[in-house]
């Protein structure tokens, strides 16, 4: 393989962490091997030095998507049920009203309200680390962002 071809492939791999399609782009985290779609008009805020994720803000700052990976707590054998239990326990202190919880084989979802904001959190739990996203938006934009939430959630893969 020529040096020119290697340089092209290297450049391609650097820019390939974002793929566009039908009003959404896909963020691919190559360090922790996950991907998630987000609306094309959301603005990426930059990957931190740790390379664990990204924050995306809506143009009007009425919505925020955070996606990241972290080490699962080894001594507690993190499970979807424990993730939900932790949210329930913290809900009162954080003034959260939980309206939806679901635990699957290797994932959990928690959703609800905090003041005039709606939040939706999903975690995928694997042996080595957990990947998760939080989508939060203004309650006044619920009709607009409910469909976005569904799209983001269904695109979130590890």
Secondary structure as GFF3:
##gff-version 3
##sequence-region A 1 158
A	DSSP	alpha_helix	3	15	.	.	.	ID=ss1
A	DSSP	beta_strand	18	21	.	.	.	ID=ss2
A	DSSP	beta_strand	24	29	.	.	.	ID=ss3
A	DSSP	beta_strand	34	39	.	.	.	ID=ss4
A	DSSP	beta_strand	43	44	.	.	.	ID=ss5
A	DSSP	beta_strand	53	57	.	.	.	ID=ss6
A	DSSP	beta_strand	63	71	.	.	.	ID=ss7
A	DSSP	three_ten_helix	74	76	.	.	.	ID=ss8
A	DSSP	alpha_helix	80	91	.	.	.	ID=ss9
A	DSSP	beta_strand	97	103	.	.	.	ID=ss10
A	DSSP	beta_strand	107	114	.	.	.	ID=ss11
A	DSSP	beta_strand	117	125	.	.	.	ID=ss12
A	DSSP	beta_strand	129	138	.	.	.	ID=ss13
A	DSSP	three_ten_helix	139	141	.	.	.	ID=ss14
A	DSSP	alpha_helix	142	155	.	.	.	ID=ss15
###
